[in-house]
Amino acid sequence: MLVLKLLLTPAIMVGATLAGRRYGRLATGWLVGLPLTSGPINVFFAVEHGPHFAGRAAVGSLSGAIGEVAFCGGYAALARRGWPWAVGAGSAGFALVALLVEELHLTAAPEVVIGVAAAAVVALFAGLQLIPHVPPAFEATAVAPSRWDLPARAVTATGVLLALTALATTLGPRLSGLLAVYPLYTVVLAVFAQRQEGRSGAIQIMRGLLVGLFSFAAFYATLALALGRIDTAPAYVLSFAAAFVVQVVTLRPLLRLAAAAR
């Protein structure tokens, strides 16, 4: 398990980062919206703590999509004041959702999962409407990525995964699942984009992330409904398939956003 954690997470993070650099800021956010790291974390939960624990964690992760909308909104609202203010506001929004979810004591009952999934979809559509397109800031000075950029991201991703899986028993399934989807990588990508291109680059990442989170919500809704009701391996196969289908469907809206951003 340790070898898988040390190899899989850096590979996913590096691959997503390189793909995002090639296809632009919107694509970066769109790719990060996939459960690239929280998905493997949930697999480790299932192996180490059982499918029922992982199923309840999946409900927490599903509600995390609403938290990520709050993060994007907070970041966009204060991006004019600089990235430290933006990250602080976004994190505060995410934390408020986390506290609310913990108080609700959500279960993996089908009606609860469907309700949380519906709320997540509504929140994502609202986020796309409320976070406006910002014209590029051509006055921003271009900064090339450091040679240490990719190694630092890989180490950070692996460290977060190891810490969350180690603390899972203490935190409990709902909070573990929610914290597993804190947009840490979005923070790193957005801060770099804002320093390079101004707030327009960071907000493009946020808008791409909101589109990508539809597949994220599909993954965790399917997983929360499937774990404990069918065998564990087929539950993950079905969930990843649902995420892939939704990701393909969201490609056309992403391309429209990219055309509007030019």
N, C-alpha and C positions, 0 to 999 in steps of 0.2 A: 504493500500500500504506500509506504514512504517513497519507494522508487517511482511509482506512478505519479504521486503528487509532485515530485521534484522534476519529472520529465514532461508530463502532460501540460501543466499550467504554463511554464515558460514558452513551450512550443505554440500554444494557442495565442498567447499575448503577442509574441513576436510576429506570427503570421498575420494577425488582425492589424497590427500596426503597419506592417509593410504594405498590405493591401489598401489600407486607408490612405497612405502616402501616395500611392499610385493613382487613386481615383478621386481624391479630393475630400474636403472636410465633411460634407454631407454623408459621403460613403463611410467615412471614419465613424461617425456617430451611429449610422445604420448598422454597421458591423458590430460595434460594441453593444448594441441593443440585444444581440443574441445572447443566450445564457452560456457564454463561452467559458466563464469561470465558475459562476454560481451553479451551473448544471453539474460539473464534476464534483463540486462541494456536496451537492445533494446526493450524488451517487455514493460518496464516501460516508455520508450520514446513513444511507440505507445499509451499507456493508457493515459499518461499525456499531450502529444503534438500532437497526431494524427498519422495515418498510413503514411501520406506523409512525415512527419518529420522523422519517423522511417525508411522509405524506403531510404531516402537520407543518413541517418546515417548508414544504412547497406552498402551503397556504400563506405562510408569512412572506415567502418570496413573491408570490402573486400580488399580495398587497403592496409589496415593495415597488411595483410599477407605479402606483399612485404616489409613493414617496419620491420616485425619480422625477415624476412630473413636477412635484413641489420643488425639487432641487433645481430643475431646469428653469422654472418660473422665477425662483429666487435669484439664481445666477444672472438671468437675463435682466432682471429688474435693476440690479446694482452693478452691471458690467461697466457702465459709464464711469464708475468711481474707481475702477481697477480690479484686478483679479482677486486680491485678498478679500475685499468687501464682497465680491460676487460669490466666492467659495464659501465664505461665512454665512451669507444669506441663504444660499442653496442648501448648505448642510443643516441650517436651522429648520428650513422647511421639511427636509427629510426626517430630522429628529422629531418634529411635531407629529408627523404621520406615524413614525415608529412608536411613539408613546401612546397614540390613540389606538393603534392596532394591538399593542400589548394589553391595553385596558379592555379591549373587546373580547379577548380570550377566544379567538376564532378557532373553529374545529374544521376537520376535513369532511364534514357532512356535505352531501351533494348540493343542498340548497344554499349552504354558506359559500361553497366554492363558486357556484354560479353567480351568486350575488356579488362577491368580490370581483370576479372576472368582469361582470357588467360594469361595475363601478370603475375598474381599471380602464376599460375601453372608453367610457365616457370621459374620464380624466385625460386620456391621451388625445382624443379629438379636441377637447377644450384647450389643452396645452398647445396644440398646433395652431389654434385660432388666436390664442393670447400672446404667443411669442412671435413677434413680427419679423419679417425679413429685414435685415440691416444691410444697406449698401456697403460694398467693400471699402475699407479705409486705406486708400492708396498711399497715405503718408506714412504708414507703418513701415519700419525698417525690417527687411527680411533677415531672419536668423536661421542659419543652417543647423540641422540637428547635430548634437554632439555625438562623438563616437561611443560615448558611454550611455546614450539614450536608451537603446534597446536592452543592453544588459541591466540597466537600472529598472526598467519596466518589468523585465522578467523576474528579477529578484523580488521586487515589490509584490507582484502577483502571487508568487510562490509563498512569500511570507504571510500574506493575508490568508491564503488557503490553509496553511499549517496552523495559524493562530485560531481561526474560526473552527476548524475541525477539532482542535485540542480543547477549546472552550465550550463545545456544543453541549456537553452534559450540564455544565454550570449555567449556561444562558437559557437552556430550554429550547424546544423545537421552533416555536413561533419567532422568538427574538433572534435565534441563530439564522433562520431562513431569511428574516428581514435584513439583518445586518450583512448577510452574504451578498445582497444585491445593492449595497451602498455603492454609488457610481464612482468608485475610486479611480478607475481608468479614465472615465469621462473627465474627472477633475484634472488629471495629468494632461490629457489631450487638449482640453479647453484652455488651460493656463498657457501651455506652449503656443497654441493657436493665437491667443490674445496678445501674447508678447510679440509674436511674429507679424500678425495682420491687424491687430486691434480687435475690438469686441465683435466685429462682424464674423471673423473666423470662429470665435468661440460659440457664437449664437448659431452659426451654421451646424456646428457639431451637435448642439442641443436639439435643433430641429431634426437632424438625421437620426439622433438617438430616439426621439419620440416616435418616428416612423418604425424604427427597428424594434421598439418595445412591444408592438403588436404581436410579433412572433414570440417574444419573451412571455407575454401573457398567455398565449396559446400553449406554450410548453408547460407552464406551471399549472394552468387550469386542468389540462389533460392529465398531468402527473398526479395532482392532488386527487383527482377522481379515480385514477387507475390504481395507485399504490394501495395495497391491502385488499383490493378487489380482484385483481388478476396477478399473475406471477410478476416478480420484480423486474426481471430482464425485459419481458414484453412491454411492461409499463413504460420503461425508459425508451425503448424502440419506438413505441407509439407516440410518445411525447416529443421526441426529437423529430419524428416525421411530421407531426402537426406544426412544429416550429418552422421546419423547412418549407412546408407548403405556404404558410402565411408569409414567410420572408420573401418567397417568390412573388406572391400576390402584391406585396408592398413595393416591389421594385418599380412599377410604373408610376405610382405617386411620388416616389423618390426622384425619378427622372424629371417629373414635372417641377418639383421643387428646385432641382438643379438648374433647369432651364430658366426658371424665374429668377434665380440668384445671379445669373450672368449679367 
